[in-house]
């Protein structure tokens, strides 16, 4: 992001995880609490990035390739577009894939909730701190 920017920047989707990475804005006078919030958000983003990149790598293209080959089709059609399987074929695959990876997904969901509760708690603290800071400034300006 350019130096004059005062907000987070969202990038293009990552080629492995398909998540859009965020470059977090760091204010020049960031408080310790605001830093903890930003770092919690960065940690959650990194954790999501790792999980989905691993998950997507584990997603077997071989399954799709073998099904297409059995039908006499290639991975791409004549126009260069990816050939896809029917919804029913993919539903069978997804059901099997998800049951094999149930524990991983349950752990991911637990971790996701932990990250988000922590972030929400810190956001509340930061909002309260900013409100109190604003009230103190307003009171000081009224007294002058």
MDAnalysis code that builds the backbone (N, CA, C; Angstrom):
import MDAnalysis as mda
import numpy as np

u = mda.Universe.empty(432, n_residues=144, atom_resindex=np.repeat(np.arange(144), 3), trajectory=True)
u.add_TopologyAttr("name", ["N", "CA", "C"] * 144)
u.add_TopologyAttr("resid", np.arange(1, 145))
u.add_TopologyAttr("resname", ["UNK", "UNK", "UNK", "UNK", "UNK", "UNK", "UNK", "UNK", "UNK", "UNK", "UNK", "UNK", "UNK", "UNK", "UNK", "UNK", "UNK", "UNK", "UNK", "UNK", "UNK", "UNK", "UNK", "UNK", "UNK", "UNK", "UNK", "UNK", "UNK", "UNK", "UNK", "UNK", "UNK", "UNK", "UNK", "UNK", "UNK", "UNK", "UNK", "UNK", "UNK", "UNK", "UNK", "UNK", "UNK", "UNK", "UNK", "UNK", "UNK", "UNK", "UNK", "UNK", "UNK", "UNK", "UNK", "UNK", "UNK", "UNK", "UNK", "UNK", "UNK", "UNK", "UNK", "UNK", "UNK", "UNK", "UNK", "UNK", "UNK", "UNK", "UNK", "UNK", "UNK", "UNK", "UNK", "UNK", "UNK", "UNK", "UNK", "UNK", "UNK", "UNK", "UNK", "UNK", "UNK", "UNK", "UNK", "UNK", "UNK", "UNK", "UNK", "UNK", "UNK", "UNK", "UNK", "UNK", "UNK", "UNK", "UNK", "UNK", "UNK", "UNK", "UNK", "UNK", "UNK", "UNK", "UNK", "UNK", "UNK", "UNK", "UNK", "UNK", "UNK", "UNK", "UNK", "UNK", "UNK", "UNK", "UNK", "UNK", "UNK", "UNK", "UNK", "UNK", "UNK", "UNK", "UNK", "UNK", "UNK", "UNK", "UNK", "UNK", "UNK", "UNK", "UNK", "UNK", "UNK", "UNK", "UNK", "UNK", "UNK", "UNK", "UNK", "UNK"])
u.atoms.positions = np.array([
    [0.829, -1.207, 0.000],
    [0.000, 0.000, 0.000],
    [0.863, 1.257, 0.000],
    [0.343, 2.324, -0.552],
    [1.103, 3.571, -0.553],
    [1.267, 4.107, 0.867],
    [2.319, 4.881, 1.112],
    [2.597, 5.385, 2.460],
    [1.478, 6.257, 3.037],
    [0.702, 6.917, 2.196],
    [-0.348, 7.809, 2.693],
    [-1.632, 7.069, 3.074],
    [-1.677, 5.764, 2.846],
    [-2.884, 4.983, 3.137],
    [-3.098, 4.848, 4.644],
    [-4.349, 4.918, 5.064],
    [-4.695, 4.787, 6.481],
    [-5.702, 3.674, 6.708],
    [-5.625, 2.630, 5.879],
    [-6.541, 1.510, 6.042],
    [-5.865, 0.207, 5.623],
    [-6.505, -0.888, 5.965],
    [-5.991, -2.197, 5.572],
    [-6.133, -2.350, 4.057],
    [-5.262, -3.131, 3.473],
    [-5.321, -3.411, 2.049],
    [-5.560, -4.898, 1.862],
    [-6.439, -5.222, 0.929],
    [-6.767, -6.625, 0.653],
    [-6.208, -6.968, -0.716],
    [-5.441, -8.054, -0.760],
    [-4.783, -8.451, -1.994],
    [-5.595, -9.447, -2.793],
    [-5.035, -9.860, -3.927],
    [-5.712, -10.860, -4.762],
    [-5.669, -12.232, -4.082],
    [-6.556, -13.133, -4.458],
    [-6.574, -14.456, -3.820],
    [-5.232, -15.171, -3.953],
    [-4.838, -15.818, -2.875],
    [-3.624, -16.626, -2.860],
    [-3.841, -17.850, -3.743],
    [-2.832, -18.245, -4.506],
    [-3.027, -19.350, -5.455],
    [-3.154, -20.708, -4.766],
    [-2.710, -20.816, -3.511],
    [-2.811, -22.100, -2.809],
    [-4.037, -22.176, -1.905],
    [-4.319, -21.119, -1.173],
    [-5.418, -21.158, -0.199],
    [-6.723, -20.575, -0.752],
    [-6.631, -19.780, -1.804],
    [-7.768, -19.036, -2.377],
    [-8.283, -17.952, -1.442],
    [-7.566, -17.659, -0.363],
    [-7.949, -16.576, 0.543],
    [-7.280, -15.287, 0.084],
    [-7.939, -14.173, 0.324],
    [-7.381, -12.875, -0.032],
    [-6.571, -12.353, 1.152],
    [-5.263, -12.238, 1.006],
    [-4.437, -11.766, 2.122],
    [-4.691, -10.291, 2.434],
    [-4.521, -9.943, 3.691],
    [-4.724, -8.570, 4.140],
    [-3.381, -8.013, 4.598],
    [-3.085, -6.803, 4.158],
    [-1.923, -6.075, 4.668],
    [-2.510, -5.071, 5.646],
    [-2.192, -5.256, 6.922],
    [-2.814, -4.459, 7.971],
    [-2.123, -3.107, 8.118],
    [-2.943, -2.077, 8.237],
    [-2.445, -0.727, 8.467],
    [-1.915, -0.642, 9.893],
    [-0.738, -0.054, 10.045],
    [-0.157, 0.160, 11.367],
    [-0.110, 1.662, 11.605],
    [-0.986, 2.170, 12.502],
    [-0.975, 3.608, 12.767],
    [0.340, 4.032, 13.423],
    [0.778, 5.255, 13.169],
    [2.065, 5.703, 13.723],
    [2.097, 5.693, 15.257],
    [0.981, 5.965, 15.900],
    [0.948, 5.978, 17.362],
    [0.062, 4.846, 17.875],
    [0.316, 3.655, 17.375],
    [-0.470, 2.483, 17.757],
    [-0.223, 2.148, 19.228],
    [-1.303, 2.002, 19.995],
    [-1.168, 1.652, 21.412],
    [-0.834, 0.162, 21.540],
    [-0.442, -0.252, 22.715],
    [-0.125, -1.656, 22.954],
    [-1.359, -2.533, 22.716],
    [-2.517, -2.042, 23.131],
    [-3.760, -2.798, 22.945],
    [-4.120, -2.906, 21.459],
    [-3.965, -1.815, 20.733],
    [-4.230, -1.839, 19.288],
    [-3.251, -2.776, 18.580],
    [-2.010, -2.795, 19.031],
    [-1.009, -3.705, 18.463],
    [-1.413, -5.156, 18.714],
    [-1.889, -5.454, 19.945],
    [-2.338, -6.821, 20.266],
    [-3.489, -7.237, 19.352],
    [-4.411, -6.309, 19.088],
    [-5.531, -6.603, 18.193],
    [-5.025, -6.882, 16.782],
    [-4.160, -6.012, 16.272],
    [-3.628, -6.210, 14.910],
    [-2.888, -7.534, 14.816],
    [-2.077, -7.837, 15.814],
    [-1.321, -9.092, 15.806],
    [-2.242, -10.306, 15.900],
    [-3.324, -10.202, 16.656],
    [-4.305, -11.299, 16.741],
    [-4.960, -11.513, 15.377],
    [-5.261, -10.422, 14.694],
    [-5.857, -10.525, 13.360],
    [-4.865, -11.136, 12.373],
    [-3.590, -10.736, 12.476],
    [-2.568, -11.293, 11.595],
    [-2.372, -12.787, 11.870],
    [-2.385, -13.141, 13.138],
    [-2.232, -14.548, 13.511],
    [-3.399, -15.384, 12.974],
    [-4.621, -14.864, 13.087],
    [-5.799, -15.573, 12.574],
    [-5.696, -15.728, 11.057],
    [-5.265, -14.669, 10.383],
    [-5.118, -14.735, 8.930],
    [-4.080, -15.783, 8.541],
    [-2.935, -15.795, 9.223],
    [-1.872, -16.753, 8.910],
    [-2.346, -18.189, 9.160],
    [-3.092, -18.382, 10.244],
    [-3.608, -19.710, 10.561],
    [-4.583, -20.178, 9.484],
    [-5.490, -19.302, 9.074],
    [-6.437, -19.646, 8.008],
    [-5.703, -19.950, 6.702],
    [-4.716, -19.143, 6.414],
    [-3.929, -19.320, 5.191],
    [-3.267, -20.700, 5.171],
    [-2.629, -21.062, 6.299],
    [-1.952, -22.368, 6.389],
    [-2.953, -23.514, 6.223],
    [-4.076, -23.429, 6.956],
    [-5.048, -24.520, 6.906],
    [-5.579, -24.727, 5.493],
    [-6.034, -23.643, 4.849],
    [-6.669, -23.789, 3.546],
    [-5.666, -24.137, 2.453],
    [-4.427, -23.695, 2.590],
    [-3.405, -24.093, 1.611],
    [-3.145, -25.594, 1.725],
    [-3.014, -26.101, 2.965],
    [-2.827, -27.554, 3.162],
    [-4.061, -28.322, 2.684],
    [-5.227, -27.829, 3.040],
    [-6.482, -28.490, 2.667],
    [-6.608, -28.578, 1.153],
    [-6.332, -27.490, 0.472],
    [-6.484, -27.474, -0.979],
    [-5.436, -28.332, -1.673],
    [-4.242, -28.446, -1.070],
    [-3.228, -29.343, -1.636],
    [-3.660, -30.796, -1.472],
    [-4.346, -31.089, -0.376],
    [-4.791, -32.459, -0.114],
    [-5.966, -32.845, -1.008],
    [-6.610, -31.852, -1.587],
    [-7.767, -32.112, -2.440],
    [-7.271, -32.789, -3.706],
    [-7.605, -34.031, -3.869],
    [-6.964, -34.792, -4.958],
    [-7.522, -34.497, -6.349],
    [-6.688, -33.887, -7.146],
    [-7.025, -33.686, -8.553],
    [-7.066, -35.042, -9.261],
    [-6.354, -36.032, -8.672],
    [-6.317, -37.360, -9.295],
    [-7.713, -37.959, -9.390],
    [-8.543, -37.692, -8.360],
    [-9.907, -38.221, -8.377],
    [-10.643, -37.694, -9.603],
    [-10.573, -36.400, -9.788],
    [-11.263, -35.778, -10.917],
    [-10.680, -36.303, -12.229],
    [-9.352, -36.356, -12.278],
    [-8.679, -36.826, -13.493],
    [-9.100, -38.259, -13.820],
    [-9.129, -39.136, -12.801],
    [-9.480, -40.541, -13.058],
    [-10.916, -40.675, -13.534],
    [-11.828, -39.899, -12.957],
    [-13.236, -39.940, -13.390],
    [-13.379, -39.435, -14.824],
    [-12.673, -38.357, -15.134],
    [-12.750, -37.816, -16.501],
    [-12.152, -38.802, -17.504],
    [-11.028, -39.413, -17.120],
    [-10.359, -40.373, -18.007],
    [-11.271, -41.569, -18.267],
    [-11.975, -42.027, -17.220],
    [-12.906, -43.150, -17.373],
    [-14.022, -42.804, -18.352],
    [-14.357, -41.537, -18.446],
    [-15.399, -41.083, -19.382],
    [-14.818, -40.766, -20.763],
    [-13.489, -40.871, -20.891],
    [-12.843, -40.553, -22.160],
    [-12.656, -39.063, -22.374],
    [-12.629, -38.286, -21.263],
    [-12.471, -36.835, -21.365],
    [-11.099, -36.419, -20.840],
    [-10.673, -35.233, -21.240],
    [-9.420, -34.654, -20.761],
    [-9.723, -33.626, -19.673],
    [-8.675, -33.139, -18.963],
    [-8.851, -32.138, -17.908],
    [-9.346, -30.805, -18.491],
    [-9.002, -30.538, -19.754],
    [-9.458, -29.317, -20.418],
    [-10.121, -29.691, -21.739],
    [-11.155, -28.935, -22.090],
    [-11.838, -29.202, -23.360],
    [-11.102, -28.519, -24.508],
    [-11.681, -28.578, -25.697],
    [-11.035, -28.021, -26.900],
    [-10.766, -26.526, -26.774],
    [-11.634, -25.812, -26.029],
    [-11.464, -24.359, -25.910],
    [-10.503, -23.976, -24.785],
    [-9.985, -24.972, -24.052],
    [-9.047, -24.687, -22.967],
    [-9.708, -24.558, -21.608],
    [-11.027, -24.683, -21.552],
    [-11.750, -24.596, -20.277],
    [-11.579, -25.899, -19.501],
    [-11.553, -25.785, -18.158],
    [-11.479, -26.981, -17.319],
    [-12.748, -27.802, -17.487],
    [-12.577, -29.099, -17.643],
    [-13.725, -29.993, -17.720],
    [-14.140, -30.327, -16.295],
    [-15.432, -30.355, -16.047],
    [-15.905, -30.615, -14.691],
    [-16.726, -31.898, -14.647],
    [-16.854, -32.416, -13.455],
    [-17.695, -33.593, -13.233],
    [-19.107, -33.130, -12.883],
    [-20.034, -34.062, -12.940],
    [-21.416, -33.720, -12.600],
    [-21.522, -33.447, -11.101],
    [-22.580, -32.788, -10.722],
    [-22.817, -32.471, -9.305],
    [-22.916, -33.743, -8.476],
    [-23.526, -34.780, -9.028],
    [-23.676, -36.039, -8.295],
    [-22.314, -36.701, -8.038],
    [-21.460, -36.703, -9.063],
    [-20.132, -37.301, -8.900],
    [-19.316, -36.524, -7.866],
    [-19.395, -35.217, -7.944],
    [-18.646, -34.411, -6.985],
    [-19.223, -34.552, -5.574],
    [-20.535, -34.689, -5.459],
    [-21.168, -34.862, -4.144],
    [-20.658, -36.137, -3.482],
    [-20.535, -37.215, -4.256],
    [-20.000, -38.468, -3.708],
    [-18.570, -38.261, -3.214],
    [-17.783, -37.583, -4.038],
    [-16.398, -37.332, -3.655],
    [-16.318, -36.470, -2.394],
    [-17.071, -35.354, -2.365],
    [-17.034, -34.444, -1.222],
    [-17.445, -35.153, 0.063],
    [-18.470, -35.967, -0.024],
    [-18.938, -36.688, 1.161],
    [-17.810, -37.558, 1.720],
    [-17.166, -38.294, 0.850],
    [-16.060, -39.159, 1.276],
    [-14.890, -38.332, 1.798],
    [-14.545, -37.276, 1.068],
    [-13.414, -36.425, 1.456],
    [-13.650, -35.774, 2.816],
    [-14.867, -35.246, 3.028],
    [-15.176, -34.583, 4.297],
    [-15.204, -35.559, 5.460],
    [-15.726, -36.789, 5.228],
    [-15.723, -37.741, 6.347],
    [-14.302, -38.154, 6.714],
    [-13.430, -38.271, 5.726],
    [-12.037, -38.629, 6.025],
    [-11.317, -37.496, 6.754],
    [-11.752, -36.261, 6.550],
    [-11.080, -35.097, 7.130],
    [-11.893, -34.431, 8.234],
    [-12.851, -35.156, 8.811],
    [-13.745, -34.588, 9.816],
    [-12.977, -34.017, 11.007],
    [-12.009, -34.766, 11.540],
    [-11.267, -34.289, 12.717],
    [-10.503, -33.005, 12.410],
    [-9.918, -32.930, 11.236],
    [-9.191, -31.711, 10.845],
    [-10.136, -30.509, 10.789],
    [-11.320, -30.723, 10.221],
    [-12.280, -29.624, 10.108],
    [-12.823, -29.211, 11.470],
    [-13.058, -30.169, 12.345],
    [-13.525, -29.836, 13.691],
    [-12.474, -29.021, 14.438],
    [-11.205, -29.427, 14.317],
    [-10.122, -28.685, 14.966],
    [-10.004, -27.282, 14.380],
    [-10.115, -27.182, 13.053],
    [-10.064, -25.875, 12.402],
    [-11.182, -24.984, 12.928],
    [-12.407, -25.515, 13.032],
    [-13.533, -24.719, 13.532],
    [-13.304, -24.262, 14.962],
    [-12.779, -25.133, 15.813],
    [-12.474, -24.735, 17.198],
    [-11.456, -23.598, 17.209],
    [-10.395, -23.768, 16.430],
    [-9.358, -22.729, 16.367],
    [-9.925, -21.428, 15.810],
    [-10.775, -21.522, 14.788],
    [-11.373, -20.344, 14.171],
    [-12.192, -19.581, 15.201],
    [-13.005, -20.300, 15.985],
    [-13.810, -19.639, 17.021],
    [-12.919, -18.996, 18.083],
    [-11.854, -19.680, 18.488],
    [-10.931, -19.102, 19.480],
    [-10.347, -17.793, 18.960],
    [-9.864, -17.820, 17.723],
    [-9.290, -16.598, 17.132],
    [-10.328, -15.475, 17.110],
    [-11.527, -15.792, 16.665],
    [-12.540, -14.755, 16.509],
    [-13.064, -14.227, 17.832],
    [-13.184, -15.070, 18.851],
    [-13.584, -14.571, 20.164],
    [-12.504, -13.648, 20.724],
    [-11.248, -14.034, 20.549],
    [-10.138, -13.193, 21.031],
    [-10.149, -11.845, 20.301],
    [-10.313, -11.880, 18.991],
    [-10.340, -10.648, 18.196],
    [-11.515, -9.772, 18.613],
    [-12.684, -10.378, 18.794],
    [-13.874, -9.612, 19.190],
    [-13.676, -8.977, 20.560],
    [-13.099, -9.720, 21.489],
    [-12.833, -9.188, 22.823],
    [-11.872, -8.005, 22.748],
    [-10.788, -8.165, 21.987],
    [-9.818, -7.082, 21.833],
    [-10.436, -5.875, 21.125],
    [-11.307, -6.126, 20.137],
    [-11.971, -5.007, 19.444],
    [-12.844, -4.218, 20.417],
    [-13.511, -4.922, 21.318],
    [-14.320, -4.244, 22.330],
    [-13.459, -3.386, 23.237],
    [-12.315, -3.933, 23.647],
    [-11.408, -3.172, 24.504],
    [-10.870, -1.942, 23.780],
    [-10.496, -2.100, 22.521],
    [-9.974, -0.975, 21.735],
    [-11.061, 0.089, 21.553],
    [-12.283, -0.336, 21.262],
    [-13.389, 0.622, 21.089],
    [-13.634, 1.389, 22.388],
    [-13.609, 0.693, 23.510],
    [-13.793, 1.346, 24.808],
    [-12.662, 2.329, 25.078],
    [-11.421, 1.916, 24.820],
    [-10.262, 2.780, 25.026],
    [-10.376, 4.048, 24.163],
    [-10.776, 3.886, 22.913],
    [-10.914, 5.040, 22.016],
    [-12.042, 5.965, 22.462],
    [-13.144, 5.380, 22.930],
    [-14.268, 6.186, 23.412],
    [-13.854, 6.998, 24.632],
    [-13.134, 6.362, 25.558],
    [-12.672, 7.072, 26.757],
    [-11.683, 8.171, 26.386],
    [-10.800, 7.882, 25.457],
    [-9.832, 8.878, 24.992],
    [-10.566, 10.068, 24.370],
    [-11.598, 9.811, 23.577],
    [-12.386, 10.865, 22.938],
    [-13.119, 11.698, 23.999],
    [-13.699, 11.025, 25.001],
    [-14.406, 11.747, 26.059],
    [-13.451, 12.641, 26.853],
    [-12.249, 12.116, 27.146],
    [-11.259, 12.927, 27.877],
    [-10.869, 14.160, 27.071],
    [-10.653, 13.991, 25.766],
    [-10.305, 15.131, 24.917],
    [-11.444, 16.133, 24.855],
    [-12.656, 15.628, 24.755],
    [-13.824, 16.516, 24.687],
    [-13.984, 17.293, 25.989],
    [-13.809, 16.588, 27.107],
    [-13.923, 17.258, 28.422],
    [-12.832, 18.313, 28.554],
    [-11.637, 17.977, 28.122],
    [-10.524, 18.925, 28.197],
    [-10.801, 20.159, 27.333],
    [-11.372, 19.968, 26.142],
    [-11.701, 21.092, 25.254],
    [-12.825, 21.955, 25.817],
    [-13.777, 21.359, 26.501],
    [-14.883, 22.100, 27.099],
    [-14.386, 22.963, 28.246],
    [-13.436, 22.437, 29.014],
    [-12.897, 23.168, 30.170],
    [-12.041, 24.360, 29.739],
    [-11.502, 24.324, 28.554],
    [-10.615, 25.403, 28.100],
    [-11.354, 26.560, 27.575],
])
